[in-house]
Amino acid sequence: MLRILARVARTGNLAEPLEADLEALGAQMKTLAERRFAGSLALRAVDAGSCNGCELEIHALNNPYHDIERFGVHFVASPRHADALLVTGPVSRHMEAALKRTWAATPAPRLVIAAGDCACTGGEFGVSYASCGPVAGVIPVDARIPGCPPTPKALLAGILAAARGRRD
């Protein structure tokens, strides 16, 4: 075990460096999280009926390349521990009540971020017998992140905009 740890220490970090603009966004996020959220912004990801394309990009935020946690943003398992909800997909009729309960369980002041075209506009599904449409049709939304799916950079920029208190 000690040999392995020594080898890791000698090798160092071999990850690719982040793009400069992504690193700058992260530095802004870290400063804001320290100042406004006592060191860290807790997000609860909610899939309201998406195709999972947005979730793949959200997972990319947590991978070793983007590593959003080093910027003071982490994902939590319970809405009771969250500062913000990151909602993806058009809200299906089956998820409407669950989304409302999740929103109610998140302590105020809470932020709601609609991530992806479907969450922002209802996408190609719109309002139908099976879909309530965009997230804003069910709960109040503070920020919107367009894209199908939005890139990790766009997601980080949208989270930063929501944390600053801007409405898009």
N, C-alpha and C positions, 0 to 999 in steps of 0.2 A: 504494500500500500504506500509506504513512504517513497519507494522508487517511482511509482506512478505520479505521486504529487510533485516530486522533484523534477520529473520529466516535464510535467505541465508547467511548472515554474520556469524552467529553462526555455521552453518553446514559446511561451507568451500567447498573446491574442492573435489569432490568424484570421479573424473575421475581416470581411471587406469593410473599408471605411464608408460611412454614410455620405450621401451627396451633401454638398455644403449647404444648400437651401433647406434640406430636411434637418440637418444638424442645427441650423439657425432656428427653425420652427420648434425643435425640441428644447433648445435653450430657453426660448420664450415661454414654452409650456412649463418648464421646470421652475422658472422664476415666478410665474403666475400661481402655480400650485403651492409653492412655498409661502407666498404672500396671502393668497385668498382662501386656500383650502388646508391650511395648517400642515403643509408638507406634501400632501398627496391628494389627487382627485380619484375618487372611487367610482368606477363605471359598472353598471349592470347592463349587459347585452341582452336584448329581448328580440327573439325571432318571432315576428307576428304573422308569418306566412310566406317567407321568402323562398327563393330557389336555392339558397345557400351560397350564391356567388359573393354576396356582401360579407357573409360570415368568413369565407376563405380569406378575404382581404383583412378583416378584423383580426383573424388569427395570425396573419402575417405581421401585424403590429406587435404581437407578443414574441415573434421568433427572435433568434439571436441577432439577426441582421438589423432589424428596426428597434427591438428592445425598448418598447414604450415605457416600461417600468423605470428605466433610468431617468426618465424625464418627469417622474412623479405621478404617473397615471397607472392605475392598476384596476383589474377587473375583479369584482366580488360576486359571490354566489347568491347573495340575498339582497333584495331591494332595500331592506331595512338598514343595510350598511352602505348604501350608494348615495353619492352626491348627484349623479346624473344617470339617465337611462339612454342607451344607445339602441334605437329601435330600427330593425330592418324589415323590409317586405311590406306588401299591402296588407292591411289588417284583415285577416279572414274572419268570417262570422264566428267561427269557433274560438278565435283568440281575442275577440272584442272584450268579453268580460274579464278574461285573465289579464289583458293589458291594463284595463281600468283598475283592477285590484292591485297590480304591480305598481302602477302610478300612485295609487292611494297609500301603499305601504312604504313608498320612498319618502323619507323625511323632508320637510320643507326647510329652506328653499331648495327646490330641486330643479334640475335642468333636463330637458327632453331634446334629444338630437335624433332627427330622422336621417338615416344613412341609406343612400341609394335612391335611384329614380322611383322605384315602387313605393318606398316609404314617403317620399316627397310628393308624388303626384298620383299614386295609385298604379303607375306604369301602364302596361297594356291590359291590366285586369280591371282598373277603374272601380266603379261601384256596380255590384251585381248581386245576384242571389247568394253568392258565396263569398263576396268581398265587400268590406266597408269602405274600401278605397284607401286614401293616404292616412298616415298616422294623425295628422292634424284634424281629421274628421272624427276622431275618437277621443284624443287627449290634446291639451295645448302643447305646441312645439316651439322651442326656443331657437333652434338652428336647424338648417337643412344642408345636407351634403349630397349634391347631385352626382350622378355617375352610375354606370351599369357594368360592373360594380365600380364604386369609387376606389381609387388607389390608396395605399397606406398613407401617402403624403397628403392626399385630399382629406382623408379621415382625420389625420393629426391636425391639419389646418382647421377643419370644422370643429373639432373638439376644442381647440384653442379659441376659436371665435365664440363658441358657446360659453366657455369659461370666462371670457372677457365680458359677457353679458350682451353681446350684439345679437340682433335678430337678422337672419339672412332672408 
